[in-house]
Amino acid sequence: MAAFQRLGIPALESAYFEERRRDGRWQAILVTPALSGYTDMIEHHAHWETLEPATRDAIVDTCADLLGTLHRRRWRHGSLYAKHVFLRPAADAPTGFEARFIDLEKSRPLLNAGREKRRDLEVFARRLPQWRSATWRRFLGRYLQRPAESAEVERWLGALTLPNR
């Protein structure tokens, strides 16, 4: 979590951490403050069809920005299920959101950037079956910081295994 904080990647904050080695095995405890006002992506997705289009777009954009920041800082989550991305409405924008990662125990610096980024994105996508092709195009355009109709977005769409694409 300290590495994420140094890199400006929104994640849980640590209130207390301690580790020790006992009988040849590592033991650790981590205490974090509650994520007050945040809801995981699975909950947002459960109500996807009832959300206003502007709210859905804001959620997609926020997730793309969060994952894009992680990968541009050359880190991978390693277990990036949608339930590990938490959002809360931003106080300064009625349809905007703030986002944070949780469950970072498998996060590491990227070694094989292309493969590890694809893996993070595909794992994230597994529980988002209501996201259609246009949603993924929007997400990837924002994630890659390219126009949604760009050749790079097309390459990523072709390379990723996404539900309902």
DRENDO-1510 file (C-alpha; in Angstrom, 1 decimal, always signed):
<recs>
REC; n; res; u; v; w
REC; 1; MET; +0.0; +0.0; +0.0 .
REC; 2; ALA; +2.9; +2.4; +0.7 .
REC; 3; ALA; +4.2; +1.8; -2.9 .
REC; 4; PHE; +0.7; +2.7; -4.3 .
REC; 5; GLN; +0.6; +5.8; -2.1 .
REC; 6; ARG; +4.0; +6.9; -3.3 .
REC; 7; LEU; +2.9; +6.4; -6.9 .
REC; 8; GLY; -0.4; +8.2; -6.6 .
REC; 9; ILE; -2.5; +5.0; -7.2 .
REC; 10; PRO; -5.7; +5.2; -5.1 .
REC; 11; ALA; -5.8; +2.2; -2.7 .
REC; 12; LEU; -6.8; +1.4; +0.8 .
REC; 13; GLU; -4.8; +3.2; +3.5 .
REC; 14; SER; -3.1; +1.3; +6.2 .
REC; 15; ALA; -4.0; +2.1; +9.8 .
REC; 16; TYR; -1.7; -0.6; +11.3 .
REC; 17; PHE; +0.5; -3.3; +9.9 .
REC; 18; GLU; +2.8; -5.8; +11.6 .
REC; 19; GLU; +4.4; -9.0; +10.5 .
REC; 20; ARG; +6.5; -11.7; +12.1 .
REC; 21; ARG; +8.0; -15.1; +11.4 .
REC; 22; ARG; +6.9; -17.8; +13.7 .
REC; 23; ASP; +7.8; -21.5; +13.4 .
REC; 24; GLY; +9.2; -20.8; +9.9 .
REC; 25; ARG; +6.0; -19.2; +8.6 .
REC; 26; TRP; +5.2; -15.6; +8.0 .
REC; 27; GLN; +2.2; -14.1; +9.9 .
REC; 28; ALA; +0.8; -10.6; +9.3 .
REC; 29; ILE; -2.0; -8.3; +10.4 .
REC; 30; LEU; -3.3; -5.4; +8.4 .
REC; 31; VAL; -5.9; -3.0; +9.7 .
REC; 32; THR; -7.5; -0.4; +7.4 .
REC; 33; PRO; -10.1; +2.3; +7.9 .
REC; 34; ALA; -13.5; +1.5; +6.5 .
REC; 35; LEU; -14.3; +2.6; +3.0 .
REC; 36; SER; -17.2; +4.8; +4.0 .
REC; 37; GLY; -19.5; +5.8; +1.1 .
REC; 38; TYR; -17.7; +3.4; -1.3 .
REC; 39; THR; -19.5; +0.6; -3.2 .
REC; 40; ASP; -17.7; -2.2; -5.2 .
REC; 41; MET; -18.2; -2.6; -8.9 .
REC; 42; ILE; -20.2; -5.7; -8.5 .
REC; 43; GLU; -22.9; -3.7; -6.7 .
REC; 44; HIS; -22.9; -1.0; -9.3 .
REC; 45; HIS; -23.1; -3.7; -12.0 .
REC; 46; ALA; -26.1; -5.3; -10.3 .
REC; 47; HIS; -28.0; -2.1; -11.0 .
REC; 48; TRP; -26.3; -1.3; -14.3 .
REC; 49; GLU; -29.5; -1.2; -16.5 .
REC; 50; THR; -31.3; +1.2; -14.1 .
REC; 51; LEU; -28.4; +3.7; -13.9 .
REC; 52; GLU; -28.6; +6.9; -16.0 .
REC; 53; PRO; -26.4; +6.8; -19.1 .
REC; 54; ALA; -24.3; +9.7; -17.7 .
REC; 55; THR; -23.7; +7.7; -14.5 .
REC; 56; ARG; -22.7; +4.6; -16.4 .
REC; 57; ASP; -20.3; +6.6; -18.5 .
REC; 58; ALA; -18.8; +8.2; -15.3 .
REC; 59; ILE; -18.3; +4.7; -13.8 .
REC; 60; VAL; -16.7; +3.4; -16.9 .
REC; 61; ASP; -14.4; +6.5; -17.1 .
REC; 62; THR; -13.5; +6.3; -13.5 .
REC; 63; CYS; -12.6; +2.6; -13.7 .
REC; 64; ALA; -10.6; +3.2; -16.9 .
REC; 65; ASP; -8.7; +6.0; -15.2 .
REC; 66; LEU; -8.0; +3.9; -12.1 .
REC; 67; LEU; -6.7; +0.9; -14.1 .
REC; 68; GLY; -4.8; +3.1; -16.5 .
REC; 69; THR; -3.0; +4.9; -13.7 .
REC; 70; LEU; -2.0; +1.6; -12.2 .
REC; 71; HIS; -0.6; +0.3; -15.4 .
REC; 72; ARG; +1.1; +3.6; -16.5 .
REC; 73; ARG; +2.9; +3.5; -13.1 .
REC; 74; ARG; +4.1; +0.0; -14.2 .
REC; 75; TRP; +2.2; -2.0; -11.6 .
REC; 76; ARG; -0.3; -4.8; -11.9 .
REC; 77; HIS; -2.9; -5.7; -9.4 .
REC; 78; GLY; -2.5; -9.5; -9.9 .
REC; 79; SER; -6.1; -10.4; -8.8 .
REC; 80; LEU; -8.2; -7.6; -10.2 .
REC; 81; TYR; -11.7; -8.8; -9.9 .
REC; 82; ALA; -14.5; -6.1; -10.2 .
REC; 83; LYS; -15.2; -6.6; -6.5 .
REC; 84; HIS; -11.7; -5.2; -5.8 .
REC; 85; VAL; -12.6; -1.8; -7.3 .
REC; 86; PHE; -14.6; +0.5; -5.0 .
REC; 87; LEU; -16.3; +3.7; -6.1 .
REC; 88; ARG; -18.0; +6.5; -4.3 .
REC; 89; PRO; -19.7; +9.6; -5.7 .
REC; 90; ALA; -17.3; +12.6; -5.9 .
REC; 91; ALA; -18.4; +15.6; -3.9 .
REC; 92; ASP; -17.3; +18.0; -6.6 .
REC; 93; ALA; -19.1; +16.4; -9.6 .
REC; 94; PRO; -22.7; +15.1; -9.6 .
REC; 95; THR; -22.0; +12.2; -12.0 .
REC; 96; GLY; -18.3; +11.7; -11.1 .
REC; 97; PHE; -16.8; +9.1; -8.9 .
REC; 98; GLU; -13.7; +8.5; -6.8 .
REC; 99; ALA; -12.1; +5.0; -6.9 .
REC; 100; ARG; -9.8; +2.8; -4.8 .
REC; 101; PHE; -8.3; -0.6; -5.1 .
REC; 102; ILE; -8.5; -3.2; -2.4 .
REC; 103; ASP; -6.8; -6.7; -1.9 .
REC; 104; LEU; -3.4; -5.7; -3.1 .
REC; 105; GLU; -1.5; -8.7; -1.7 .
REC; 106; LYS; -0.7; -10.0; -5.2 .
REC; 107; SER; +0.2; -6.6; -6.7 .
REC; 108; ARG; +3.7; -6.3; -8.2 .
REC; 109; PRO; +5.7; -4.2; -10.6 .
REC; 110; LEU; +5.0; -5.1; -14.2 .
REC; 111; LEU; +7.6; -7.5; -15.7 .
REC; 112; ASN; +5.8; -8.6; -18.9 .
REC; 113; ALA; +3.7; -5.5; -19.4 .
REC; 114; GLY; +1.5; -6.5; -22.3 .
REC; 115; ARG; +0.6; -9.9; -20.8 .
REC; 116; GLU; +0.1; -8.7; -17.3 .
REC; 117; LYS; -2.0; -5.7; -18.3 .
REC; 118; ARG; -4.2; -8.0; -20.4 .
REC; 119; ARG; -4.6; -10.4; -17.5 .
REC; 120; ASP; -5.7; -7.6; -15.1 .
REC; 121; LEU; -8.2; -6.3; -17.6 .
REC; 122; GLU; -9.6; -9.8; -18.5 .
REC; 123; VAL; -10.0; -10.7; -14.8 .
REC; 124; PHE; -11.7; -7.3; -14.1 .
REC; 125; ALA; -14.1; -7.9; -17.1 .
REC; 126; ARG; -15.2; -11.4; -15.9 .
REC; 127; ARG; -18.0; -10.1; -13.6 .
REC; 128; LEU; -19.2; -7.3; -15.9 .
REC; 129; PRO; -21.3; -9.2; -18.5 .
REC; 130; GLN; -23.6; -6.2; -19.1 .
REC; 131; TRP; -20.8; -4.1; -20.5 .
REC; 132; ARG; -21.3; -4.3; -24.3 .
REC; 133; SER; -18.8; -3.6; -27.1 .
REC; 134; ALA; -19.5; +0.2; -27.0 .
REC; 135; THR; -18.8; +0.2; -23.3 .
REC; 136; TRP; -15.5; -1.6; -23.7 .
REC; 137; ARG; -14.5; +0.6; -26.5 .
REC; 138; ARG; -15.2; +3.7; -24.3 .
REC; 139; PHE; -13.3; +2.0; -21.4 .
REC; 140; LEU; -10.3; +1.2; -23.6 .
REC; 141; GLY; -10.2; +4.6; -25.2 .
REC; 142; ARG; -10.1; +6.2; -21.8 .
REC; 143; TYR; -7.7; +3.6; -20.4 .
REC; 144; LEU; -5.3; +4.0; -23.3 .
REC; 145; GLN; -5.8; +7.7; -23.5 .
REC; 146; ARG; -6.7; +7.4; -27.2 .
REC; 147; PRO; -9.8; +8.0; -29.3 .
REC; 148; ALA; -12.3; +5.2; -28.9 .
REC; 149; GLU; -12.2; +4.6; -32.7 .
REC; 150; SER; -8.3; +4.4; -32.8 .
REC; 151; ALA; -6.3; +1.5; -34.2 .
REC; 152; GLU; -4.8; +0.9; -30.8 .
REC; 153; VAL; -8.3; +0.5; -29.2 .
REC; 154; GLU; -9.1; -2.0; -32.0 .
REC; 155; ARG; -6.0; -4.0; -31.3 .
REC; 156; TRP; -6.8; -4.2; -27.6 .
REC; 157; LEU; -10.4; -5.2; -28.3 .
REC; 158; GLY; -9.1; -8.0; -30.5 .
REC; 159; ALA; -6.5; -9.1; -28.0 .
REC; 160; LEU; -8.8; -9.2; -24.9 .
REC; 161; THR; -11.2; -12.0; -24.1 .
REC; 162; LEU; -14.2; -9.9; -22.9 .
REC; 163; PRO; -17.8; -11.1; -22.1 .
REC; 164; ASN; -20.5; -10.1; -24.5 .
REC; 165; ARG; -18.2; -8.5; -27.0 .
</recs>
